[in-house]
Amino acid sequence: MLLVAVQAPLPSAPMARAAAAAGLTAADLGNRLRGTLPRVLLSDADGEHLRAIGAELEPLGFQTVVCDARAAPTDAERVVARTLRLGPRALVAVDGAGGEHECPWSMVEAIQRGVRVTTGVEKTTTTETKLDVGRALLSGGLILTRKEKKVTERKTETSELFALVQRGDGEPDVILYERRMDYRFLGRDMQPASRGNLEVLMQRLRAAAPRAAFDDRAARPGFVSALPAAPVDGADLALFLITLARRYAAAAG
């Protein structure tokens, strides 16, 4: 379980009492709050314990929520669009299998922009020929070398921009990846590069659903990487926490 700060007092405010309530030093609390909110303050298996800490922090100017990172939606629960149809009343997302998913513009609750970083390992096997004195002696000089296989590993990272169309009617959200989309539906507005096409698409989405909240925190440098390790991908956790913070603010407002 996570204790998440969705609002915090100004950095100039005294942090000693808040740090004591959270069981942290003032410096550690300051580090955990550094950057764009929401920020994870604590993790603990006991959700009630975290809620009690949150209650102590509230009079000090904090607003917090407690959540389970495992509740964060992933792409397994979303429509991963391969192309779209943008109509006057709805968008229709077409998935990789050709299935169509209609979403009325009035049901678009929010549009989030983010970046997903995928880490992989590339293995390369090479064969080297080396002098083998032992084999040379045993074979009377007939065999002088031996072959040895060497495996090297190289860590790779790839990042991809995306837009998440979040629905308010309980139907699956639609995720649009920069380099996985067929942008021919843009017609004359289609750009030569995928980044430009995603920007054009974002403009169209926001114009068609003007009442939908727009948030780009999950795409800001350092936001996802500052989150703690979780049982879901960092981008999915970021989207989840931002959604909780937005809904908390809407309920409080």
C-alpha positions as CSV (number, residue, x, y, z in Angstrom):
1,M,0.0,0.0,0.0
2,L,1.1,3.5,-0.7
3,L,0.6,6.8,1.1
4,V,0.5,9.5,-1.6
5,A,0.6,13.2,-1.2
6,V,-1.7,14.9,-3.6
7,Q,-1.2,18.3,-2.0
8,A,1.5,19.6,0.3
9,P,2.3,22.8,2.1
10,L,4.9,25.2,0.7
11,P,8.5,24.0,1.0
12,S,9.1,27.0,3.3
13,A,6.6,25.5,5.9
14,P,8.1,23.8,8.9
15,M,8.4,20.1,8.1
16,A,9.6,18.8,11.5
17,R,6.1,17.8,12.8
18,A,5.1,16.3,9.4
19,A,8.4,14.3,9.3
20,A,7.9,13.0,12.8
21,A,4.4,11.9,12.0
22,A,5.6,10.0,9.0
23,G,8.6,8.5,10.8
24,L,11.1,10.3,8.5
25,T,13.7,13.0,8.9
26,A,12.8,16.4,7.6
27,A,15.4,16.1,4.9
28,D,14.0,12.7,3.7
29,L,10.5,14.1,3.7
30,G,11.7,17.1,1.6
31,N,13.3,14.7,-0.9
32,R,10.2,12.7,-1.2
33,L,8.1,15.8,-1.9
34,R,10.6,17.2,-4.4
35,G,9.2,17.6,-7.9
36,T,5.7,17.5,-9.3
37,L,2.9,16.1,-7.2
38,P,1.5,13.5,-6.5
39,R,4.5,12.0,-4.7
40,V,4.7,8.7,-2.8
41,L,5.6,9.4,0.9
42,L,5.5,5.9,2.4
43,S,4.8,2.3,1.6
44,D,3.5,-0.3,4.1
45,A,1.5,-3.5,4.0
46,D,-0.8,-2.0,6.6
47,G,-3.1,0.4,4.9
48,E,-4.8,1.5,8.2
49,H,-1.4,2.5,9.5
50,L,-0.9,4.7,6.4
51,R,-4.3,6.2,6.8
52,A,-3.6,7.1,10.4
53,I,-0.4,8.9,9.3
54,G,-2.3,10.7,6.6
55,A,-4.8,11.9,9.2
56,E,-2.0,13.3,11.3
57,L,-0.6,15.1,8.2
58,E,-3.9,16.7,7.2
59,P,-3.9,19.5,9.8
60,L,-0.3,20.3,8.7
61,G,-1.5,21.2,5.2
62,F,-1.2,17.8,3.5
63,Q,-3.9,16.1,1.5
64,T,-3.2,12.4,1.0
65,V,-4.7,9.2,-0.4
66,V,-3.9,5.6,0.4
67,C,-3.9,3.2,-2.5
68,D,-2.7,-0.3,-3.7
69,A,-0.3,-0.1,-6.6
70,R,-1.7,-3.4,-7.8
71,A,-5.0,-1.6,-8.6
72,A,-3.3,0.5,-11.3
73,P,-4.7,-0.4,-14.7
74,T,-2.4,-1.8,-17.4
75,D,-2.6,-2.2,-21.1
76,A,-4.2,-5.6,-20.5
77,E,-7.3,-3.6,-19.4
78,R,-7.2,-1.0,-22.1
79,V,-7.9,-0.8,-25.8
80,V,-4.5,-0.5,-27.5
81,A,-5.5,1.3,-30.7
82,R,-3.9,0.7,-34.1
83,T,-6.0,3.3,-35.8
84,L,-9.0,5.6,-35.2
85,R,-12.1,7.1,-36.7
86,L,-12.9,10.5,-35.5
87,G,-16.6,11.4,-35.9
88,P,-18.6,14.4,-34.8
89,R,-20.1,12.5,-31.8
90,A,-17.6,9.8,-31.0
91,L,-14.2,8.3,-31.7
92,V,-13.9,4.7,-32.7
93,A,-10.7,2.9,-31.7
94,V,-9.7,-0.1,-33.8
95,D,-7.5,-2.6,-32.0
96,G,-4.8,-4.9,-33.5
97,A,-7.4,-7.7,-34.1
98,G,-9.7,-5.3,-36.0
99,G,-12.2,-4.9,-33.1
100,E,-13.9,-1.6,-32.9
101,H,-14.5,0.3,-29.7
102,E,-16.8,3.4,-29.8
103,C,-16.3,6.2,-27.3
104,P,-18.7,9.2,-27.3
105,W,-16.8,12.4,-26.9
106,S,-19.1,13.2,-24.0
107,M,-17.7,10.2,-22.1
108,V,-14.1,11.3,-22.4
109,E,-13.2,12.2,-18.8
110,A,-9.5,13.0,-19.3
111,I,-6.6,12.8,-21.7
112,Q,-3.2,12.0,-20.2
113,R,0.0,12.3,-22.0
114,G,2.9,10.1,-20.9
115,V,6.1,8.2,-21.8
116,R,6.7,4.5,-21.4
117,V,10.3,3.4,-21.1
118,T,10.9,-0.3,-21.9
119,T,14.1,-1.9,-20.7
120,G,15.6,-4.9,-22.4
121,V,18.8,-7.0,-22.6
122,E,20.5,-7.8,-25.8
123,K,22.7,-10.9,-25.8
124,T,25.5,-11.4,-28.3
125,T,27.4,-14.6,-28.7
126,T,30.8,-14.6,-30.2
127,T,33.3,-17.4,-30.8
128,E,37.0,-16.9,-30.1
129,T,39.9,-19.1,-31.1
130,K,42.6,-19.3,-28.3
131,L,45.9,-21.1,-28.0
132,D,45.6,-24.2,-25.9
133,V,49.0,-25.4,-24.7
134,G,47.6,-28.4,-22.9
135,R,45.9,-29.8,-26.1
136,A,49.0,-29.1,-28.1
137,L,51.1,-31.2,-25.8
138,L,48.6,-34.0,-25.6
139,S,48.1,-34.1,-29.4
140,G,51.8,-33.9,-30.2
141,G,51.4,-30.5,-31.7
142,L,48.5,-31.5,-34.0
143,I,45.9,-29.4,-32.1
144,L,47.1,-26.0,-31.1
145,T,43.9,-24.1,-30.4
146,R,40.4,-24.4,-28.9
147,K,37.2,-22.5,-29.6
148,E,35.5,-20.6,-26.8
149,K,32.1,-19.0,-26.8
150,K,31.6,-15.7,-25.1
151,V,28.2,-14.2,-24.3
152,T,28.0,-10.4,-23.7
153,E,24.9,-8.6,-22.5
154,R,23.9,-5.0,-23.2
155,K,21.1,-3.2,-21.5
156,T,18.8,-1.2,-23.8
157,E,16.1,1.3,-23.1
158,T,13.5,2.6,-25.5
159,S,10.9,5.3,-24.8
160,E,7.7,5.9,-26.5
161,L,5.2,8.8,-26.1
162,F,1.5,7.9,-25.7
163,A,-1.9,9.5,-25.1
164,L,-4.4,7.9,-22.8
165,V,-8.0,8.6,-23.4
166,Q,-9.8,7.9,-20.1
167,R,-13.5,7.2,-20.1
168,G,-16.0,8.1,-17.5
169,D,-18.6,5.5,-18.3
170,G,-16.7,2.4,-17.0
171,E,-15.7,1.1,-20.4
172,P,-12.0,0.4,-21.1
173,D,-9.7,3.4,-21.7
174,V,-8.0,3.8,-25.0
175,I,-4.2,4.1,-25.3
176,L,-2.6,5.6,-28.4
177,Y,1.1,4.8,-28.8
178,E,3.2,7.2,-30.9
179,R,4.9,4.5,-33.0
180,R,2.1,1.8,-33.1
181,M,-0.6,3.9,-34.8
182,D,-1.6,4.0,-38.4
183,Y,-2.2,7.7,-38.9
184,R,-3.7,7.6,-42.3
185,F,-7.0,8.7,-40.8
186,L,-5.5,12.1,-40.4
187,G,-5.8,12.6,-44.1
188,R,-4.1,15.8,-45.3
189,D,-2.9,16.6,-41.8
190,M,-0.7,13.5,-41.7
191,Q,2.9,14.4,-40.9
192,P,6.1,12.7,-42.1
193,A,7.1,11.7,-38.5
194,S,5.2,9.8,-35.8
195,R,5.9,12.5,-33.2
196,G,4.2,15.1,-35.3
197,N,1.3,12.9,-36.0
198,L,0.7,12.3,-32.3
199,E,0.8,16.0,-31.7
200,V,-1.9,16.6,-34.5
201,L,-4.0,13.8,-33.0
202,M,-3.7,15.3,-29.5
203,Q,-5.0,18.6,-30.8
204,R,-7.9,16.9,-32.5
205,L,-8.8,15.0,-29.4
206,R,-8.7,18.0,-27.1
207,A,-10.8,20.0,-29.6
208,A,-13.4,17.3,-29.8
209,A,-13.6,16.8,-26.0
210,P,-13.1,20.3,-24.6
211,R,-14.5,19.4,-21.2
212,A,-12.1,16.6,-20.7
213,A,-9.2,17.2,-18.3
214,F,-5.8,17.3,-19.9
215,D,-2.7,16.3,-18.0
216,D,0.9,15.8,-19.1
217,R,2.6,15.0,-15.8
218,A,3.4,11.4,-16.8
219,A,5.4,12.8,-19.7
220,R,7.5,15.3,-17.7
221,P,11.2,14.4,-17.1
222,G,11.8,12.7,-13.8
223,F,8.2,12.2,-12.8
224,V,8.0,8.4,-13.5
225,S,11.6,7.7,-12.5
226,A,11.0,9.2,-9.1
227,L,8.3,6.7,-8.3
228,P,9.1,3.7,-6.1
229,A,9.4,0.2,-7.5
230,A,6.0,-1.4,-7.8
231,P,4.3,-4.5,-9.1
232,V,3.2,-2.5,-12.2
233,D,5.2,-0.5,-14.8
234,G,6.2,2.9,-13.7
235,A,4.1,4.6,-16.4
236,D,1.0,2.8,-15.3
237,L,1.6,3.7,-11.7
238,A,2.1,7.4,-12.7
239,L,-1.2,7.4,-14.7
240,F,-3.0,5.8,-11.7
241,L,-1.7,8.3,-9.1
242,I,-2.4,11.3,-11.3
243,T,-6.0,10.0,-11.8
244,L,-6.4,9.6,-8.0
245,A,-5.1,13.1,-7.4
246,R,-7.4,14.6,-10.1
247,R,-10.5,12.9,-8.7
248,Y,-9.5,13.8,-5.1
249,A,-9.2,17.5,-6.1
250,A,-12.5,17.3,-8.0
251,A,-14.3,15.8,-5.0
252,A,-12.7,18.3,-2.6
253,G,-13.5,21.2,-4.9
